[in-house]
């Protein structure tokens, strides 16, 4: 059979043909092509022999638009129409509780994070229409401000994120009521679990949260002994608020020393423990005697990595250790 062509016409939201950059991925074989359409939005792309379909995408810069669709082998040699969506933008200004601009803070919109500039601003372009969760946080910390922004197609919005000055206590305990001292949990907004942080209770089982943004959070532990290695959701809490009591599973201490084979302690070694999904469950650094104490965790298997990694790692587990 003679080779077939993929013919397409790119349209804007009103149905008019527009010039655009088109990308095509054919299946099987993952053959790629990148071409420019004519001013009327039309383009013809030769399909590789044996193509069974693929994905078609297109973008324009001014104004910013984007679109994609799947196609089958039966649609080759017919004209495919691809309608683009007008993209918007979100401009963010970050302030502290006194109204002063916050510089070098992390502002996140979905998976994308940007630092604020000297005036406390960050700009997100090419945003799809719909709902976007915007969070403000310091490096590696919990969100200090959260806002949900809804964009119509092609809409641009400006928002203000003001840093919280709240202080909230989470009281961690075991099922028998005893305080869970030095217990590690993962705390994150339910709407965006990736914007979270590992926190550890003090000797009395308390976790003190400073400046936490007002939203609903999930409290997770890594139940690696369950087999899957996934984090287990323990509770949902609205923060900030009154002190909350959260029951955590019984756990073992994760502590020890890092030594050279000759017995010399290694100070300043950064340790990271992960579960089977490579989610970080604990991290810390050895002291001058090579000792580390990273809190308590449910029993199970943990993977250990270290930095610097210029020496071979030999682990010894005393009876009853994780």
C-alpha positions in Angstrom: 0.0 0.0 0.0 1.3 3.5 -0.8 2.4 5.6 2.2 -0.3 7.8 3.8 -0.1 11.4 4.8 -1.3 13.1 8.0 -3.2 16.2 6.9 -4.3 18.6 9.6 -5.7 22.1 10.0 -5.1 24.1 13.2 -7.9 26.4 14.4 -8.2 29.0 17.1 -11.0 29.0 19.6 -13.4 30.7 17.1 -12.7 28.2 14.4 -10.4 30.2 12.2 -7.2 28.7 10.8 -4.0 30.0 12.4 -0.3 29.6 11.8 1.2 27.3 14.5 4.1 25.0 15.3 2.9 21.4 15.0 4.4 18.3 16.7 3.5 14.8 15.7 4.4 11.5 17.4 3.6 8.4 15.4 3.0 5.0 16.9 4.6 2.4 16.9 8.2 3.4 16.8 7.8 6.8 18.4 8.7 8.7 15.2 8.6 12.5 15.7 8.0 15.4 13.4 8.0 19.2 14.0 6.6 21.4 11.2 5.1 24.9 10.7 1.6 25.3 9.3 0.7 27.8 6.6 -1.0 31.0 7.5 -4.3 29.3 7.1 -3.3 26.6 9.6 -2.9 23.7 7.1 0.0 21.3 6.9 0.7 17.8 5.4 3.1 15.4 7.1 4.2 12.1 5.5 3.4 9.2 7.8 6.0 6.4 8.3 5.2 3.0 6.9 3.1 0.9 9.3 1.9 3.9 11.4 -1.0 2.9 13.6 -1.9 6.4 14.8 -0.3 8.8 17.3 -0.6 12.2 19.0 -0.9 15.6 17.3 0.0 18.8 19.2 0.2 22.5 18.2 1.2 25.8 19.9 1.3 29.5 19.1 3.2 32.2 20.9 1.4 35.5 20.4 -1.2 35.0 21.6 -0.4 32.0 23.7 -2.4 28.9 22.6 -2.0 25.2 22.9 -3.9 22.0 21.9 -3.5 18.3 21.3 -5.4 15.2 20.2 -5.0 11.5 19.5 -5.5 10.1 16.0 -5.9 6.6 14.6 -4.6 4.9 11.5 -8.1 5.2 9.9 -7.8 9.0 10.1 -4.6 9.2 8.0 -5.2 10.7 4.6 -8.2 12.6 6.0 -8.1 16.2 7.3 -7.7 16.3 11.1 -8.9 19.5 12.8 -7.1 20.6 16.0 -8.7 23.4 17.9 -6.4 25.4 20.2 -7.2 26.7 23.7 -6.3 30.3 24.7 -3.8 30.2 27.6 -3.8 32.7 30.4 -1.3 33.9 33.1 -1.1 34.4 36.8 0.9 37.2 38.4 1.7 36.7 42.1 2.9 39.2 44.7 4.2 37.7 48.0 4.2 39.7 51.2 4.9 39.0 54.9 2.3 39.6 57.5 3.3 43.3 57.7 2.8 43.9 54.0 6.5 43.9 53.1 7.6 42.1 49.8 9.1 38.6 50.2 12.1 37.9 48.0 13.6 34.5 47.2 10.5 32.6 48.4 9.1 29.6 46.4 5.8 30.2 44.6 4.3 27.0 43.1 1.6 26.6 40.5 1.0 22.9 40.1 4.4 21.2 39.3 6.1 24.5 38.4 7.9 26.5 41.1 9.4 30.0 40.7 11.4 32.2 43.1 10.1 35.6 43.9 12.1 38.6 42.7 13.3 41.6 44.8 9.7 43.0 44.7 8.2 39.7 45.8 6.7 38.9 42.4 6.5 35.7 40.3 4.8 35.3 36.9 3.3 32.1 35.5 2.5 32.2 31.8 0.8 29.7 29.5 -1.7 28.6 32.1 -4.5 26.3 31.0 -8.1 27.4 31.8 -9.4 25.9 35.0 -8.5 25.8 38.7 -4.9 26.4 39.8 -3.6 26.0 43.4 -0.9 28.7 44.2 1.3 28.1 47.2 4.0 30.2 48.9 6.7 28.6 50.9 10.3 28.9 52.0 12.8 26.4 50.6 11.8 22.9 51.8 9.1 24.2 54.2 5.3 24.0 54.4 3.2 26.5 52.6 2.8 29.8 54.4 0.1 31.0 52.0 -2.3 29.3 49.7 -4.8 30.5 47.1 -7.0 28.9 44.5 -7.2 30.7 41.2 -9.8 30.0 38.5 -8.9 31.1 35.0 -11.1 31.4 31.9 -9.6 30.7 28.5 -7.1 33.5 27.7 -7.6 35.2 31.1 -4.8 36.9 33.1 -5.1 37.4 36.9 -3.0 39.1 39.6 -3.2 37.7 43.2 -1.7 38.6 46.5 -0.2 35.9 48.8 0.3 37.2 52.4 2.4 35.1 54.7 0.7 33.6 57.7 1.9 34.3 61.2 -0.1 31.5 62.9 1.2 29.0 65.4 -0.5 25.6 65.8 0.3 22.4 67.8 -0.2 18.8 66.6 0.0 16.3 69.5 1.2 12.9 68.3 0.4 9.9 70.5 0.2 6.1 70.3 -3.0 4.1 70.5 -2.5 3.7 74.3 -2.4 7.5 74.7 1.4 7.7 75.4 3.1 10.6 73.6 4.9 9.7 70.4 8.3 11.4 71.0 10.5 12.0 68.1 8.0 10.6 65.6 8.3 11.6 62.0 5.2 12.4 59.8 4.8 13.9 56.4 2.5 17.0 56.3 1.1 18.5 53.1 -2.0 20.3 51.7 -4.5 17.7 50.6 -5.1 19.7 47.4 -1.4 19.3 46.5 0.4 16.6 48.5 3.8 17.3 46.8 4.0 20.7 48.5 4.7 19.1 51.9 7.5 18.6 54.4 8.8 16.0 56.9 8.3 17.1 60.5 9.3 15.5 63.7 7.7 15.7 67.2 9.6 16.8 70.2 10.2 14.8 73.4 6.6 15.4 74.5 5.1 14.3 71.2 4.3 17.9 70.0 4.8 19.3 66.6 4.8 23.1 66.5 3.9 24.6 63.2 4.8 28.3 62.6 3.2 30.4 59.9 1.3 27.6 58.3 -1.1 28.6 55.5 -4.9 28.2 56.1 -6.0 25.1 54.3 -6.8 21.4 54.9 -3.7 19.2 55.4 -3.1 15.5 55.3 -0.9 13.7 57.8 1.0 10.7 56.4 3.4 8.1 57.7 5.4 5.6 55.6 3.9 2.2 56.3 6.7 0.4 54.5 5.9 -2.9 56.4 2.6 -3.1 54.6 4.4 -4.2 51.4 3.6 -1.5 49.0 5.8 1.1 50.5 3.3 3.9 50.0 2.6 6.6 52.6 -0.5 6.0 54.6 -2.9 8.9 55.3 -3.6 9.1 59.1 -5.7 12.2 59.4 -7.0 15.3 57.7 -6.6 18.5 59.7 -7.7 22.1 59.1 -4.8 24.4 59.9 -4.2 26.8 61.7 -6.5 26.0 64.5 -6.8 24.5 68.0 -4.3 21.9 69.1 -5.0 18.5 67.4 -4.3 15.1 68.7 -3.2 12.5 66.1 -2.7 8.8 66.7 0.4 7.3 65.0 1.5 3.7 64.8 4.1 2.3 67.2 7.6 2.8 65.8 11.3 2.0 66.2 14.2 4.5 66.6 16.3 5.2 63.6 19.7 6.1 64.9 23.3 5.0 64.7 26.8 5.9 63.7 28.7 6.3 60.5 32.3 5.0 60.7 35.1 4.1 58.4 36.0 0.4 58.5 38.9 1.2 60.8 36.4 2.6 63.3 37.0 6.3 62.7 33.8 8.4 63.0 32.7 10.4 60.0 31.2 13.8 60.7 29.0 15.9 58.4 27.7 12.9 56.3 24.2 13.7 54.9 21.9 10.7 55.2 18.6 10.1 53.4 16.3 7.2 54.1 13.6 6.4 51.5 10.7 3.9 51.3 10.1 1.6 48.3 8.6 4.3 46.2 11.7 6.4 46.9 9.7 8.9 48.9 12.0 10.5 51.5 11.1 9.4 55.0 14.0 10.9 57.0 17.1 12.8 56.5 19.8 14.3 58.7 23.6 14.7 59.2 26.1 13.0 61.4 27.7 14.9 64.3 31.4 15.1 65.3 31.2 11.5 66.7 29.6 10.2 63.5 26.3 9.8 65.3 22.8 10.4 63.8 19.3 10.3 65.4 16.5 10.7 62.9 13.5 10.0 65.0 11.1 7.0 65.0 9.4 5.2 62.1 7.1 2.2 61.6 9.0 -1.0 61.1 9.8 -2.1 57.6 12.4 -1.7 54.8 14.2 1.6 54.2 16.8 2.4 51.5 19.7 4.5 52.7 21.8 6.9 50.6 24.6 9.2 51.8 26.5 12.2 50.6 29.5 12.3 50.0 29.3 8.9 48.3 33.0 8.4 47.8 33.2 5.4 50.2 31.5 2.0 50.2 28.5 1.7 52.5 28.4 -1.2 54.9 25.4 -1.5 57.2 25.0 -3.5 60.4 21.6 -3.8 62.0 21.3 -4.6 65.8 18.4 -6.9 66.8 15.1 -5.0 66.6 16.3 -2.2 64.4 14.3 -1.1 61.4 
